[in-house]
């Protein structure tokens, strides 16, 4: 996720671009750049890594004038956080300047082909191939060249481009990455987010997939007639995409988090996955005979799910630990150990300390990280980015889904290097590709989950129980509820209830039981019965079609059917929503819960 803003009109463009980017920094904040066109001089393009202020610092005291320009703030996906990789990008002749959100999946093939044709690249990004493709096909009309190149690219894009050789216009196009046109009497804007243009106009057009728009002084056109829409959001709401809180916005982005994690990585016909970040260590991974997964908090619960996946499907003996414990233990490792560190931020001090410990011992270190260029990403031998986009709310939600999807892919990768049958690989890969749609289905039940939260609002204690793959999800559900609603919640393995915990069960201590129709379903039913026998109320997370469970429990939230190992990617979503709605009902500062920080960089 990154931010785009563009302007063509009569005003000096630079302050407009900077203002727009400021409103979009939540979409990307590891680098930013602008390009300004002026008929009387060469285009001026300035980029800087780090926060927007760094770019502003570079622009200070420079006389940059022009009424046409583009800006971009980046959340790195392909290529590290460097100035060369920041947008805008350009072609060989520096005639074409382009900003892009999304991922071009076939960029490597395109880059190789263009390289052979003599194009010279100055960045590691997928985006730059778009500039060179436009250069290749440009014959005097920019929109024609854009129309031509989008036939060749595979992936997603929201893009805006300007050219010195067809000046006085912005051409913009989209496929699965939002583009909004802002329409004013004598000026036009383009942005990836309404927040970027709200201070100038509230009249917008949402570009649809496969559409191209051309903005020129005094007029604009799209290939199809589109109605004007009036934006009702306040500026603040617009930054959150209209959602009242980032946490809700990010839960609603959970399908997208899975989609981004798996995009371009599944090879259905071979029942395997392509994880480019592991290529350099693939032979070493083949020899691995034990694995250690280390992380903190929510990421640690993802690791626990990974442990079940690795042992059941990749046949690799696996242990998990929290960073703060692992670093003080004397773990038994050898040259055939793979240590895998999972972190959204890539900056969690305890996880990093554990990683450094393993490096010192010469153990292979891998990272599953969201933030490109973070310490974890830089220090591990190899790794996989989860590509979940920026997570702003302190409580981690969509990043967890990205971690789980990545762990499932890693399981297939390791499994297929070993004894996993082709048919099993195919099954997992096929189910993984169905997950974005299945998760969207669960999100539709948000109003129903809000109602259930209301019903249980006045309870102060909650159990979360689950078994096997959903035991870590019980822990995650309890953590999320504690974190944002400040209620007491405990997550345990369902089988543990009778080993002491049942003493607390009564009518005031409800239980959330994660019981999809899987290999431990009957065991979970026994655990639910143990709770009901002590008058405990039960909310079940069950598989769609299981009507019978209604006879046993007080409330049911349904999730669709999938492979057992992938159920955590579905069952956790109602729990995230439940925690969110509880926090709303309790009137807390949801995105910044008391006493907590987003990135825990201290021990
Ligand atoms: C819980 C939460 C934390 C983080 C933990 C690790 O909602 O956000 O438990 O998961 O602090 O953070 P990362 O993943 O950045 O290493």
Boltz pocket constraint, residues with backbone or C-beta under 6 A from the ligand:
constraints:
  - pocket:
      binder: B
      contacts: [[A, 296], [A, 297], [A, 298], [A, 299], [A, 300], [A, 342], [A, 343], [A, 344], [A, 345], [A, 346], [A, 347], [A, 348], [A, 351], [A, 394], [A, 395], [A, 396], [A, 397], [A, 479], [A, 480], [A, 483], [A, 597], [A, 598], [A, 599], [A, 600]]
      max_distance: 6.0
